[in-house]
Amino acid sequence: MKIMSAEDLNRTYLRFAHQFLEPHDDPRKLALIGMQTRGVYMGKRIVQLIDKEFGFKPDFGMLDVTFYRDDFRTRLKMPQVKVTEIPFDLYDRDVVLLDDVLYTGRTVRSAMDALMDYGRPATIKFCCMVDRGHRELPISADYVGTKLPTHVHEEVRVKVKELDDEDAVYVVQNPEGE
């Protein structure tokens, strides 16, 4: 079932761009870090919108948390490691982490651990397109596209044109029933 269309997503990206800049007297302290994979594409779009709307391009990085996950050693299949690239100093920066879906909170916890290995930001905020509930850790998003209560046997899929040839958000039945 389609939950958000391309138009809904674009409107949400623009809202995020405004929300990220609002609290800052000095927007140069702002840095966006997209979590692999779809958080990277979300972040790139928001950086473009900030540049277009405000004539300012915040620093942008990409983060892969594969080796920071608490279930890394318990998974049976070989993990697919992606690029981490943070080409700026994190010290005293206001970082916004971006990911497509917030579920248990474990991936966000892993991302915060990883960020601390790269430096000590002044603040870390979290942004997700969909908060689907079912938290296992006391983590919440500071910026949310939509809250969508789901069943554990459902899956939320955020599609991005660059990877999926479409911008949309769907809820689908998990084939494994987990």
ABEGO torsion letter per residue (X at the ends): XBABBAAAAAAAAAAAAAAAAAABABAAABBBBBBOAAAAAAAAAAAAAAAAAAGBBBBBBBBBAAAABAAAAABABBBBBBBBBBABBABGBBBBBBBABBBAGAAAAAAAAAAAAAEBBABBBBBBABBAEGBABBBBBABBABBBBBBAABBBBBBBAAAAGBBBBBBBBBAAGX
